[in-house]
Amino acid sequence: MIKSPILQSSRHDLTHHNPAEALNSFKAKDQDFLFLLKRCNDIDEFKQIHARFIKLSFFCSSSSFSASTLLAKCAHSGWDNSMNYAASIFRGFDDPCTFDFNTMIRGYVNETCFEEALFVYSEMMERGIEPDHFTYPCLLKACTRLKSIKEGKQIHGQVFKLGLEDDVFVQNSLINMYGRCGEMALSSAVFEKLEFKTAASWSSMVSARAAMGLWSECLMLFRGMCSAKDVKAEESGMVCALSACANTGALNLGRSIHAFLLRNISKLNIAVQTSLVDMYVNCGCLDKALHIFKKMDSRNNLTYSAMISGLALHGEGEAALRMFSEMTNEGLESDHVVYVSVLNACSHSGLVKEGHRVFEDMLKEGKVEPTAEHYGCLVDLLGRAGLLEEALETIHSMPIKQNDVVWRSFLSSCRVHQNVELGQIAARELLKLASHNPGDYLLISNMYSQARMWDDVARTRTEIANKGLKQIPGFSIVEVKGKTHKFVSQDRSHPQCKEIYKMLNQMEWQLKFEGYSPDLTQILLNVDEEEKRERLKGHSQKVAIAFALLYTPPGSVIKIARNLRMCSDCHTYTKKISIIYGREIIVRDRNRFHLFKGGICSCKDYW
């Protein structure tokens, strides 16, 4: 028998070191049984206690308090193979009660065995055991993780029949389940019926929207929670709100949340600190993110991934590699997300050799199986550097199925480097995958436009129309005095339209003295040179800059967010404007951040 220290401090005999000896030394009682279970450290010690109590006929009934406690200890322990052993105990019960079924459901959910949790509930119903308000939160969590909306609705019906619809924990679980399964209307309906909305209720609404990427709704609900009477925002809700700020660039709200956390929580946990790092890097405040990162007492893979990804966004590829080495030196193992972040950092900084080395190391270690996303990063790394033949060879040699992400990345590189021959290969493969992404067709059309292949442009655009695909137009967003202003190309809908275009003309006039000459190749339409100049002047980024110069204090930083990749003309234009007006201009496009200062961009003209 394995020696165990758990009984050496028994109230009856502190000298025994073996469970069997200790159990034989005193008359077993409930309090002694609970004491021993509390001291149990692993599954082997637990099995010894279980065996001895069976041998001593300790359980007068399989449904006794002690039997249920034994089951709960095993099911909720988190030890290896504990749920299998708990199931064997449970199957030995002649007449399991509601508590025992709840124990098994919760244990399976904690072990992410969600289908098993639903099977236990099904058995509970078949045996006529009535659930209680402890049954449903775990059960609904299982439905949420499985995206089993059909089963979730059935459970909701049973909740209603049992009269548990007013239980706040059940209601919050329903809100979360419906929201994370994409049933926003049902989620909102449950929420609106709440007589008293708690912080957990609000947090369930916020987190559900965040999980679905509905960032604007997430922020709207978070503001509602903050203004609600007698409700204090929870950390979980704030983490979701910080993610929304990161994805929408709402820096001011993010700063407010940070300030609230510092005022009300003495020590921020690692999840909150990681969310703050992610928020600041995605809102363009790299220095602030680094400050928080360096002050953290402990970091995990997600923290490092957020910081490495942030450095990649800001074009700090070499710093990202150093951060990756630091993570390895701390003994943390790299996962799928970390490798994607590191490879992206190399791609955005032109570190081809370093990126290759990271990819090869990942293959050699064998702990992370390369996915299409990793290969997509490698193809992007090679393509951006102009190594198109090598990128194509990498695609063909992939041991996994090629997907649209890989071919789209390659097509984008072919367009940038104006290699129509290879671009056509990418276009054919991409469209073979039955693409319904209008951006793919637009990318192909733009490649043909640059090559002045107007018949192919017309054919591609006709295909877009025939398929009923609608492309979201390019836009730029700038925040002025706490309000966001959105502009599209040639935008004349803004109330200050006259002042904006007057400013644009003034900017054009001053740019001539700085040697600026518009790059007309960026207008991908078959029109005359004069119209190209006019269209180029009205690009959304330029309109946003003009507005910001008019309505922000001299010397202040201008921050712009774009939904598409910046064109080379806007890049040159913005560099010149940063000299003329003495402004720092931060632009986040679809791929990365650009900091324009004194006529230089942080991307070093590599993007």
Helices and strands as residue ranges (DSSP letters): H 19-24, H 30-39, H 43-55, H 65-75, H 82-91, H 98-110, H 114-126, H 135-146, H 149-161, H 168-180, H 184-193, H 199-211, H 215-227, H 235-248, H 251-264, H 270-282, H 286-295, H 301-313, H 317-329, H 336-349, H 352-365, H 372-384, H 388-396, H 404-416, H 420-432, H 438-450, H 454-466, E 475-480, E 483-488, H 497-512, G 520-522, H 529-537, H 540-551, E 558-562, H 568-580, E 585-588, E 593-597, E 600-601
